[in-house]
């Protein structure tokens, strides 16, 4: 019997032109400092609480706007199998990124989601046991 894919964390995506301007309110609302802050291509990302803030020029942010959420899973390969069996289409194949591996999928109903499998170090640091 296959082990089901586990969702470890789900982020609501927020879009801004200025990451530093967005973070103070999110720190206040969540009571937390960013867990992650990094550059990826021409955008900056910060994860604060259950928000993933994507910052940069509008034309660069638009490249990622098709996904409604970022979902961290425990096994991206098993997830891909589950998605394909459910009629989903891979919009972006499995790709290495600064936090691990990711893919974008369009579900059979049309919803698009970014799925991420974090590195072991990030999982140890950010997912409570």
Protein Blocks (a to p, Z undefined) as FASTA:
>chain_A
ZZddddfbdcdddddfblklmmmmmmmmnopacfbdcdehjbccddehjbccdeddfklm
mmmmmpgbdcddfblklmmmmmmmnopacfbdcdddfklccdddddfkopacddddddfk
lmmmmmcZZ
